[in-house]
Every structure is written in C-alpha cells, then in structure tokens.
Amino acid sequence: MNILKKIGVRFLFLAGIFLLANFIYKKTLWEQDLKSSDGKILTDFLNAQDSADVIYLGESSNFAVGVNDTCSKNISAFAADYFPSLVFKPVHKGAIHAGTYLALLKQLKNNVRVKTVVVTLNLRSFDADWINTKLETSLMRTDVLLQKYPPLINRFLLSLNAYNKKSEKQLEQDMLAQLRNDALCFPYNFKYKNAYDWNVGMANNVYLKGNKNKDSIDKINLACHYIKTYAFQINTQTNPRIKDFDKIVTLCKQKNLHLIFNLLAENVEYADSLAGKDLVFLIKQNRDLLMKRYNKDGIFVVDNLEAVRGKDYIDQNWTTEHYNQRGRILVAQNLANALKIIYPKEFEEIASNKEKEINAIKNRIKASDSWMNDIKRKAKENNLSIEEMIERDAKYVYETEIKFKIK
C-alpha cells in the first residue's frame, strides 16, 4: 500500500508540474509558436466560435482581390450583407484544405455561439498536384499545432517532426506517379489512358502545328496545366480529401452544427477553350459526385462551378479560384441563397444598399488624383459640375461592376 501511495503521490506531482508548465506555455510562448508555424488560424477560429453566428472556413479564394476592384470585400462579407442581424467571421489562410478545416473543427467547444459553418469545397484540392504540393509539408507542420491535445504536447510533437515530412523531390515523384497510375474512364473512346499521357500529347501535338510563336507556346503551357489540374476522377475510396470532408460531416452532426459546403467556381470556360469538352466532362463529373455525396441529410452544397465568367478570374494564366469583384459577388449571392434556408427570417434583400455602394464609389473617386483629373476633364466636356460628374461615374461603375441579380 505504501508503494502504491508513493507512486500515486509522484504521479500527481508530475501531473501538477505538467499542468503548470502547460499553463505557463499557453500564456507566454503559445501564440508566438502559432504565428511562427503559420498556426495563427487556430486563434482566429477559437475567437470566432464565441463571437460569430456563422464561421466561413476558406483558403485564398475568400480574400483575393483584383487590382481594378472598386470594393475589396471578400466572399463571406458579401454574403453577410444579406443577413445584417447575424455575425459572420471568416477564418482563412492561403492553400489550406479540408484537412486543416477538420483539425480546426475538432477544436470547437460545446455550447458555443456559432451555429453554422460554411466550409469551402475546392475541386482542385482533390487533384494530384495539390495533394502532393510542396506546401503540404508546411500545412502538416501547422496541423500538428491544431491537434486537440494540450498545447505543450503539440509543441513537443512539433519538435520531434511528428508529421509526414517529404522532400520536394519525393512529392513531385508522387504527383507524377499519381498522374500515370490514375486511369481516366470516359463513357466513350478517348485517346489517352491517364492525365500524364494527355499532358504529353497536349504538349507535343496541339496549338503549335509548326508555329512556335510565344502566344502558341503560352497556350500549350496553360492547357497542360489545366489538364494536370483537372484531368482526374475522384476516387472515394482513396482520395484523402474525401475522407476529410466525410469526417467534417460526421463531426458537425455530432456538434449539431448547420453545415454548408461552398463548392467554388472553376474556370470551365477556359478549360473548354484550351483543352476541350473532354476536360469539361471530367470537371462536371467530379462536381456531380460531390453534389450527390454531400447534398443530403441536412447538408447543403452550393454549386458555383460555372457561376463565374472566364474574364472575371484574377489569374488569367493559371488555375485558381481567385475572382474579381463580379465573381466574388456571384459566389456570395449563391451562398446567401443557401443560408436563407437556415435563416429565412434573418435574410434581407440588399437592393437598399445601392445608395451605400454608390457613395462608397464616390469616396474612391475623390481619393484618387488620377480619377479626379479625369472627372474634371469630362465635367468640362459635358458642361456638368464636378459633383454631377462624380455622381454619373459612380452610377456607371455601380451598374457595370457591382449590380447583379441573384440567379
């Protein structure tokens, strides 16, 4: 008995030391370690759970802004405009995916304010390139700090490199192997068996036809990138993102949270013009799979796949989900329609915001020296006062860049 008593006392003593050390670490170095390991997103999430009604989990699509945008609002902010009585909080970071969203949601406490979670569903995150990106090592490092263990234990695991740390060379080899090994199955005869062969075929046979000018070469490079990005079919048995999203569904049900997956728009228009209908078939097939798998049992999937025009993508020479102001508004409107199902009484049309938007544009005009010089010139040419010309320009910008009807 004395031995057991001594062991028990020592155990309690060690446990006390650990709890004290964990408390001191959390109060002193924890946030600094989170910032240095790109883990600040955790503190953003923990703060949002008690201060927001709706949390929007996303990557760079939510906050990317075009250089010519008259408004820098992100997708979640545009959606929030339809629900003025609710508090929306974005929790976002570039290049993150469902694995990170899952790690964050596991940290969600019980009996918090937030009742609805919007999770970005990015089609590209299912492809071989993103799964094997060199950024994945950094994300895994961050995810160690997001685990639901005491912060001191997470820090200890991080010091042991307790994550799958692959070299860039190994990641590239894994990506190429996946492009070779994942067969493409069409309901008709198709020339190539996999994305790797299709990419090689595109590089060797399309666009050039003896013409090696820069425009043709640039089109080849972009077409090849579209193929490597979108020429895949989601395998629900092996794709790691499917497993992450499935776990998110289960976790949100356990916590009685409303869950919306916001399926982002992809540049289907450019995919068609660069690589053809076969690639568009695969993109839409993957969209349909995700819609069928998750758009049930109280979960809603917002289908934005073809909502944004090709010219409204910020990145014209790459595949991203970065939209200009027009694109972000359209995605936000579709999201608002989905949220309206959950919050019908809180939903408000934003037609009354027209005057507010026009006033905001006026302020941008007055803050720009070059724009004001142009205003003065046009006011003189049209025999108008400067204020009248500002009003006219602001309304024109509103009508051509801001105003959209909900589809």
C-alpha positions in Angstrom: 0.0 0.0 0.0 2.8 2.4 0.9 4.4 1.8 -2.5 1.2 2.5 -4.4 0.7 5.6 -2.3 4.2 6.8 -3.1 3.6 6.1 -6.8 0.3 7.9 -6.7 1.8 11.0 -5.0 4.6 11.1 -7.5 2.1 10.8 -10.4 0.1 13.6 -9.0 3.2 15.7 -8.5 4.3 15.1 -12.2 0.8 15.8 -13.4 0.8 19.0 -11.4 4.1 20.1 -12.9 2.9 19.3 -16.4 -0.4 21.3 -15.9 1.6 24.2 -14.6 4.1 24.1 -17.4 1.3 23.8 -20.0 -0.5 26.8 -18.4 2.7 28.9 -18.4 3.5 27.9 -22.0 0.0 28.8 -23.2 0.1 32.2 -21.5 3.6 33.0 -22.8 5.0 31.3 -25.9 2.0 29.5 -27.4 0.7 32.3 -29.6 4.2 33.1 -30.7 4.8 29.5 -31.8 1.5 29.5 -33.6 2.5 32.6 -35.6 5.9 31.2 -36.4 4.4 28.0 -37.6 1.5 29.6 -39.6 -0.9 28.5 -36.9 -2.5 31.8 -36.1 -5.6 30.5 -37.9 -6.3 28.5 -34.7 -6.6 31.6 -32.5 -8.8 33.2 -35.2 -11.0 30.1 -35.1 -11.2 30.0 -31.3 -12.1 33.7 -31.1 -14.7 33.3 -33.8 -16.6 30.3 -32.1 -17.8 32.5 -29.3 -18.3 35.8 -31.2 -19.9 34.7 -34.5 -23.2 33.1 -35.6 -21.6 31.9 -38.9 -18.0 30.9 -39.5 -16.6 30.8 -43.0 -13.7 28.4 -43.4 -11.7 29.1 -46.6 -8.5 29.5 -48.4 -7.2 32.4 -50.6 -10.4 32.4 -52.7 -12.1 34.2 -49.9 -9.7 37.2 -49.7 -8.1 37.5 -53.1 -8.9 40.9 -54.6 -8.5 42.2 -58.2 -6.4 45.3 -58.9 -9.4 47.0 -60.6 -12.0 46.1 -58.0 -13.9 49.1 -56.5 -14.7 47.1 -53.4 -12.3 44.7 -51.6 -14.9 42.8 -49.7 -14.4 39.0 -49.5 -16.9 36.4 -50.4 -18.0 35.9 -46.8 -18.5 39.6 -46.3 -20.7 39.9 -49.4 -22.8 37.0 -48.2 -23.1 38.6 -44.7 -24.7 41.7 -46.3 -27.8 39.6 -46.8 -28.0 38.8 -43.0 -27.4 42.1 -41.2 -28.6 40.7 -37.8 -26.1 37.9 -37.9 -22.3 38.0 -37.2 -20.1 36.3 -39.9 -16.5 35.6 -39.2 -14.0 34.4 -41.8 -11.3 32.0 -40.8 -9.0 31.7 -43.8 -5.4 31.1 -44.9 -3.9 30.6 -48.3 -3.6 27.0 -49.7 -5.4 25.2 -46.8 -7.8 22.4 -47.5 -10.3 20.1 -45.8 -7.6 18.5 -43.6 -7.0 21.9 -41.9 -10.7 22.6 -41.7 -11.2 19.3 -39.9 -8.4 20.0 -37.4 -9.9 23.3 -36.6 -13.4 22.0 -36.2 -12.2 19.3 -33.8 -11.2 22.2 -31.5 -14.7 23.5 -31.4 -16.0 23.6 -27.9 -19.6 22.6 -26.8 -22.2 25.2 -26.2 -20.6 28.0 -28.2 -22.3 30.8 -30.1 -21.6 29.6 -33.6 -24.4 27.5 -35.1 -23.5 27.4 -38.8 -20.2 26.5 -40.5 -19.5 27.3 -44.2 -16.7 25.1 -45.5 -15.0 25.9 -48.8 -15.2 22.9 -51.2 -12.4 23.4 -53.6 -12.3 21.0 -56.5 -8.6 21.5 -57.1 -7.8 20.3 -53.6 -8.7 16.7 -54.8 -6.1 16.7 -57.6 -2.6 15.1 -57.6 -0.8 18.4 -57.7 -2.4 19.9 -54.5 -2.3 16.6 -52.6 1.4 16.4 -53.3 2.2 20.1 -53.2 5.4 21.3 -51.6 3.1 23.4 -49.3 1.7 20.2 -47.8 4.7 19.8 -45.5 4.1 23.3 -44.1 0.4 22.6 -43.7 1.2 19.3 -41.9 3.5 21.2 -39.6 0.8 23.7 -38.8 -1.8 20.9 -38.3 0.4 19.4 -35.5 -0.3 22.6 -33.5 -4.0 22.4 -34.3 -4.5 18.9 -32.7 -6.8 18.7 -29.7 -4.0 17.9 -27.2 -2.7 20.3 -24.6 -0.6 22.9 -26.4 2.6 21.8 -24.7 2.2 18.3 -26.1 1.6 19.7 -29.6 4.7 21.7 -29.3 6.7 18.7 -28.2 5.4 16.7 -31.1 6.4 19.5 -33.5 9.9 19.5 -32.1 10.0 15.7 -32.9 8.9 16.5 -36.5 5.9 14.2 -35.9 4.4 14.7 -39.3 4.8 13.2 -42.8 7.8 15.3 -43.9 8.6 14.5 -47.6 11.2 16.2 -49.7 10.1 18.3 -52.7 11.6 15.7 -55.0 9.6 12.9 -53.4 6.4 15.0 -53.6 7.0 15.6 -57.3 7.6 11.9 -57.9 4.4 11.0 -56.0 2.5 13.6 -58.1 3.8 12.2 -61.4 3.1 8.6 -60.3 -0.5 9.6 -59.5 -0.9 11.2 -62.9 0.4 8.0 -64.5 -1.5 5.5 -62.3 -4.9 7.0 -62.1 -6.8 5.8 -65.2 -9.3 8.1 -66.9 -12.6 6.4 -67.7 -14.9 8.0 -70.2 -18.3 6.7 -71.5 -16.8 6.9 -75.0 -13.4 6.2 -76.6 -10.7 8.6 -75.6 -7.2 8.8 -76.9 -5.3 8.9 -73.6 -5.4 6.5 -70.7 -4.3 8.9 -68.0 -3.6 12.6 -67.3 0.2 12.1 -67.8 -0.2 10.8 -71.3 -2.8 13.5 -72.1 -0.4 16.2 -70.8 2.4 14.9 -73.0 0.1 14.7 -76.0 -1.1 18.3 -75.5 2.5 19.5 -75.2 3.5 17.7 -78.4 0.6 18.0 -80.8 -1.7 20.9 -80.1 -1.6 24.6 -81.0 2.0 24.6 -82.4 1.5 22.9 -85.8 4.8 24.3 -86.9 4.2 27.7 -85.4 6.4 28.3 -82.4 5.5 31.8 -81.6 5.2 32.9 -78.0 1.4 33.0 -77.9 1.2 29.4 -79.1 3.7 28.2 -76.5 2.0 30.1 -73.7 -1.3 28.4 -74.7 0.4 25.0 -74.6 1.8 25.6 -71.2 -1.6 26.8 -69.8 -3.5 24.0 -71.5 -1.1 21.4 -70.0 -1.6 23.0 -66.6 -5.4 22.7 -66.9 -5.0 19.0 -67.8 -2.7 18.3 -64.9 -5.1 20.2 -62.6 -8.5 18.9 -63.7 -7.9 15.6 -65.5 -8.8 13.3 -62.6 -11.8 11.4 -61.3 -12.3 11.4 -57.6 -11.8 8.0 -56.0 -14.0 8.0 -52.9 -12.0 5.1 -51.5 -8.5 6.5 -51.7 -8.7 10.3 -52.0 -7.6 11.9 -48.7 -9.8 15.0 -49.2 -13.0 12.8 -49.4 -12.0 11.3 -46.1 -11.5 14.7 -44.6 -14.9 16.0 -45.8 -16.7 12.9 -44.6 -15.2 13.4 -41.2 -16.3 17.0 -41.2 -19.9 15.9 -42.0 -19.8 13.5 -39.0 -18.3 16.0 -36.7 -20.8 18.7 -37.5 -23.7 16.3 -37.0 -22.3 15.4 -33.6 -22.0 19.0 -32.6 -25.5 19.9 -34.0 -24.0 22.5 -36.4 -25.6 23.5 -39.6 -23.1 22.7 -42.4 -22.8 24.2 -45.9 -20.2 23.2 -48.4 -19.4 26.2 -50.7 -18.3 24.5 -54.0 -16.2 27.1 -55.7 -16.3 28.2 -59.3 -13.7 26.8 -61.7 -12.7 28.4 -65.0 -14.7 25.9 -67.1 -14.8 28.4 -69.9 -11.0 28.4 -70.3 -10.8 24.7 -69.7 -13.1 24.2 -72.7 -11.3 26.6 -75.0 -7.8 25.3 -74.0 -8.3 21.5 -73.6 -11.7 20.8 -74.9 -15.0 19.1 -73.9 -13.3 16.0 -72.5 -11.8 18.0 -69.7 -15.0 19.8 -69.1 -16.7 16.4 -68.8 -14.3 15.4 -66.0 -14.8 18.7 -64.2 -18.5 18.4 -64.2 -18.4 14.7 -63.3 -16.4 15.5 -60.2 -18.8 18.3 -59.3 -21.8 15.9 -59.7 -20.1 13.3 -57.5 -19.6 15.8 -54.7 -23.1 17.2 -55.0 -24.6 13.7 -54.8 -22.4 12.6 -51.9 -22.9 15.6 -49.7 -26.1 17.4 -50.7 -28.3 15.4 -48.3 -29.1 14.7 -44.7 -29.4 18.4 -43.8 -26.1 19.4 -45.6 -26.3 21.8 -48.4 -23.8 22.1 -51.2 -23.7 25.4 -53.1 -23.0 24.8 -56.7 -20.9 27.7 -58.0 -18.9 25.6 -60.6 -20.0 27.6 -63.6 -21.1 30.8 -61.9 -18.1 33.0 -62.8 -17.1 34.0 -66.4 -13.6 33.3 -67.6 -12.6 37.0 -67.7 -13.6 37.5 -64.1 -10.8 35.4 -62.8 -7.9 37.4 -61.4 -5.3 34.9 -62.6 -5.7 34.6 -66.3 -2.6 32.5 -66.9 -3.0 29.9 -64.1 -5.7 27.8 -62.4 -7.0 29.4 -59.2 -10.3 30.3 -57.6 -9.4 34.0 -57.3 -12.2 36.1 -58.6 -12.6 39.8 -59.2 -15.4 41.7 -57.6 -18.0 40.4 -60.0 -17.1 36.8 -59.3 -17.0 37.2 -55.5 -20.4 38.8 -55.6 -21.9 36.0 -57.6 -20.5 33.3 -55.4 -21.7 35.2 -52.3 -25.2 35.5 -53.7 -25.4 31.8 -54.3 -24.1 31.2 -50.8 -26.7 33.6 -49.4 -29.5 31.7 -51.1 -28.3 28.5 -49.3 -28.0 30.3 -45.9 -31.5 31.6 -46.5 -32.8 28.1 -46.0 -31.3 28.1 -42.4 -32.1 31.8 -41.7 -35.2 32.7 -43.6 -36.2 35.4 -41.1 -32.8 37.0 -41.0 -32.4 37.2 -44.8 -32.8 40.6 -46.3 -32.6 41.7 -49.9 -29.8 44.2 -50.4 -31.4 46.4 -53.1 -31.5 49.1 -50.4 -27.7 49.0 -50.3 -27.5 50.6 -53.8 -27.1 54.1 -52.4 -24.5 52.9 -49.9 -22.4 51.3 -52.7 -22.6 54.3 -54.9 -21.5 56.6 -52.0 -18.6 54.2 -51.5 -17.6 54.5 -55.1 -17.8 58.3 -54.9 -15.4 58.2 -52.0 -13.0 56.1 -54.0 -13.2 58.6 -56.9 -12.5 61.6 -54.6 -9.5 59.7 -53.1 -7.9 59.1 -56.5 -6.0 62.1 -58.0 -5.9 60.5 -61.5 -9.6 59.7 -61.3 -10.5 63.2 -60.2 -8.4 64.7 -63.0 -10.4 62.6 -65.4 -13.7 63.7 -63.7 -12.7 67.4 -64.2 -12.0 66.8 -67.8 -15.3 65.0 -68.5 -17.2 67.6 -66.4 -15.9 70.4 -68.6 -16.6 68.5 -71.8 -20.2 67.7 -70.8 -20.9 71.1 -69.2 -21.6 69.5 -65.8 -20.5 70.3 -62.3 -17.8 68.2 -60.8 -20.3 66.7 -58.3 -22.7 65.8 -61.1 -19.8 64.1 -63.0 -18.8 62.2 -59.9 -22.4 61.0 -59.5 -22.6 59.9 -63.1 -19.3 58.0 -62.9 -20.2 56.3 -59.7 -23.6 55.1 -61.0 -21.9 53.8 -64.2 -19.4 51.8 -62.1 -22.2 50.5 -59.9 -24.3 49.4 -62.9 -21.4 47.7 -64.7 -19.4 46.3 -61.8 -21.5 46.0 -58.7 -25.1 45.3 -59.6 -26.0 41.7 -60.2 -29.3 39.9 -59.9 -29.4 36.7 -57.9 -29.7 33.8 -60.3 
